[in-house]
Amino acid sequence: FVLVTDRYGYAESEPVRVYDDDGGLVRYTVTEINVPSRYISPEPIHTTLPSDEPLTVKIHNELRTGSLTVFKTDETGIPMDGVSFILEVSSNNGQSWSTLRTGTTDATGRILFDGLEQSLLYALTEIKTKPGYSLCPDTVWTGRIGEFGLYEVSVSVRNDLVVKLPNAGGHGLWLTG
């Protein structure tokens, strides 16, 4: 049989059998169905009724957490290791920020920030790059985990070589026309 919870999350069944026809305890399985996608589906609960007394079964819904994976490459698409990022979080829609974590890319150019809560606003900024490469001047990603049903977000960031212009003219020599 199926029970539907009320707006407070409660459901109550009609009396059910405690014993089967052979005198053994009837085993019941309580499974939550139609779990909203922002929650982790709880494991089914298997139980028997100890007597003719009511039994209360509590199911706790845990919010799903998500992750942000950063892929860092150079201008030719080669992964860059040793590049550092800071992940900041805001619980007041960007009015104030606090550092959540920092991370440095591995040999595959990757960083994984996992265990991120839903609905908070996150900002990712590059804070250190390899010598000879330009640092990304702005925040490279701002968003929320779980927004649009996405719990695993991937961000690709590319660095370009710093171009040095050749020196022209001499020390203190200005040519005017």
C-alpha positions as CSV (number, residue, x, y, z in Angstrom):
1,F,0.0,0.0,0.0
2,V,1.1,3.6,-0.5
3,L,1.0,6.4,2.1
4,V,1.1,10.1,1.2
5,T,2.5,12.6,3.7
6,D,0.7,15.7,4.6
7,R,2.2,19.2,4.3
8,Y,4.0,18.6,7.6
9,G,5.6,15.4,6.4
10,Y,3.4,12.9,8.4
11,A,1.5,9.9,7.2
12,E,-0.5,7.3,9.1
13,S,-1.7,3.9,7.9
14,E,-4.7,1.9,8.8
15,P,-3.9,-1.0,11.1
16,V,-1.8,-3.7,9.5
17,R,-1.2,-7.4,10.3
18,V,1.5,-8.2,12.9
19,Y,1.5,-12.0,12.1
20,D,1.2,-14.0,8.9
21,D,-1.0,-17.1,8.5
22,D,1.8,-19.3,9.9
23,G,2.2,-17.2,13.1
24,G,5.4,-15.5,11.9
25,L,6.0,-11.8,12.1
26,V,5.1,-9.9,8.9
27,R,8.1,-8.0,7.5
28,Y,7.3,-4.6,6.1
29,T,9.5,-2.3,4.0
30,V,9.1,1.4,4.1
31,T,10.4,3.1,1.0
32,E,10.2,6.8,0.2
33,I,9.2,7.4,-3.5
34,N,9.1,10.6,-5.5
35,V,12.0,12.1,-3.6
36,P,12.6,15.7,-4.9
37,S,15.9,15.8,-6.8
38,R,17.5,18.2,-4.4
39,Y,17.5,15.4,-1.7
40,I,19.3,12.1,-1.5
41,S,16.9,9.1,-1.7
42,P,17.0,7.4,1.7
43,E,17.6,3.7,2.0
44,P,14.4,1.6,2.5
45,I,13.6,0.7,6.1
46,H,12.8,-3.0,6.9
47,T,10.8,-3.7,10.0
48,T,8.4,-6.0,11.8
49,L,5.8,-4.9,14.3
50,P,6.8,-6.0,17.8
51,S,3.1,-6.2,19.0
52,D,-0.2,-4.6,18.3
53,E,1.2,-1.3,19.4
54,P,1.7,1.5,16.9
55,L,5.2,1.8,15.3
56,T,6.7,5.1,14.3
57,V,9.1,5.1,11.4
58,K,11.1,8.3,10.8
59,I,12.8,9.1,7.5
60,H,15.3,11.9,7.4
61,N,15.8,13.6,4.0
62,E,19.3,14.8,3.5
63,L,20.0,17.6,1.1
64,R,22.2,16.5,-1.8
65,T,25.7,18.2,-2.0
66,G,27.5,18.9,-5.1
67,S,31.0,19.6,-6.6
68,L,32.9,22.0,-8.7
69,T,35.6,20.7,-10.9
70,V,38.1,23.1,-12.4
71,F,40.1,22.2,-15.6
72,K,43.0,24.5,-16.3
73,T,44.8,24.6,-19.6
74,D,47.3,26.8,-21.5
75,E,46.4,28.4,-24.8
76,T,47.1,25.2,-26.7
77,G,44.9,23.1,-24.5
78,I,47.7,21.4,-22.5
79,P,46.7,20.9,-18.8
80,M,48.5,23.2,-16.4
81,D,49.6,22.0,-13.0
82,G,50.5,24.2,-10.1
83,V,47.8,26.9,-10.7
84,S,46.0,28.0,-7.5
85,F,42.4,29.0,-7.1
86,I,40.3,30.3,-4.2
87,L,36.6,29.2,-3.8
88,E,34.6,31.7,-1.9
89,V,31.0,31.4,-0.6
90,S,28.2,33.8,0.2
91,S,25.1,33.1,2.1
92,N,23.6,36.5,1.4
93,N,23.5,36.6,-2.4
94,G,27.0,38.2,-2.8
95,Q,26.7,40.9,-0.3
96,S,29.7,39.5,1.6
97,W,32.1,36.6,0.8
98,S,34.2,34.3,2.9
99,T,37.0,31.9,1.8
100,L,35.7,28.3,1.7
101,R,38.8,26.6,0.3
102,T,41.8,27.0,-1.9
103,G,43.2,24.5,-4.2
104,T,46.1,23.9,-6.7
105,T,45.7,22.0,-10.0
106,D,47.3,18.6,-10.2
107,A,49.3,17.1,-13.2
108,T,46.0,16.8,-15.2
109,G,45.2,20.5,-14.6
110,R,42.3,19.5,-12.4
111,I,41.0,20.6,-8.9
112,L,37.9,19.1,-7.3
113,F,36.0,21.1,-4.7
114,D,33.4,18.6,-3.3
115,G,30.8,18.6,-0.5
116,L,29.4,21.9,-1.6
117,E,26.0,22.9,-0.2
118,Q,23.0,23.8,-2.3
119,S,21.6,27.3,-2.7
120,L,24.7,29.1,-1.5
121,L,26.5,31.4,-4.0
122,Y,30.0,30.4,-4.9
123,A,32.8,32.4,-6.6
124,L,36.0,30.9,-8.1
125,T,39.0,33.1,-8.7
126,E,42.5,32.3,-9.9
127,I,45.1,33.5,-7.4
128,K,48.4,32.1,-8.7
129,T,49.6,30.9,-12.1
130,K,52.8,29.6,-13.6
131,P,55.6,32.1,-14.5
132,G,55.2,33.5,-18.0
133,Y,51.4,33.2,-18.0
134,S,48.8,35.8,-17.4
135,L,46.7,35.6,-14.3
136,C,42.9,35.7,-15.0
137,P,42.0,39.2,-13.9
138,D,38.4,38.5,-12.7
139,T,36.4,35.9,-11.0
140,V,36.2,33.0,-13.5
141,W,32.9,31.5,-12.3
142,T,30.0,32.5,-10.1
143,G,27.1,30.2,-9.5
144,R,25.0,27.9,-7.2
145,I,25.2,24.2,-6.8
146,G,21.9,22.5,-7.6
147,E,20.8,25.4,-9.8
148,F,19.0,24.0,-12.9
149,G,19.4,20.5,-11.4
150,L,23.2,20.6,-11.8
151,Y,25.0,19.2,-8.8
152,E,28.3,18.5,-10.5
153,V,29.6,21.7,-12.2
154,S,32.7,21.8,-14.4
155,V,34.6,25.0,-15.3
156,S,37.3,25.2,-17.9
157,V,39.9,28.0,-17.5
158,R,42.6,28.9,-20.1
159,N,45.8,30.8,-19.5
160,D,47.7,32.7,-22.2
161,L,51.4,33.3,-22.3
162,V,52.4,36.9,-21.5
163,V,53.6,38.5,-24.6
164,K,56.7,40.7,-24.2
165,L,57.0,43.5,-26.7
166,P,60.5,44.1,-28.1
167,N,62.3,47.2,-26.8
168,A,62.6,50.0,-29.3
169,G,64.8,53.1,-29.2
170,G,67.4,53.9,-26.6
171,H,67.4,55.0,-23.0
172,G,65.6,58.4,-22.7
173,L,65.6,58.9,-26.5
174,W,62.2,60.0,-27.9
175,L,61.7,60.4,-31.6
176,T,59.1,63.1,-32.6
177,G,58.0,63.9,-36.0
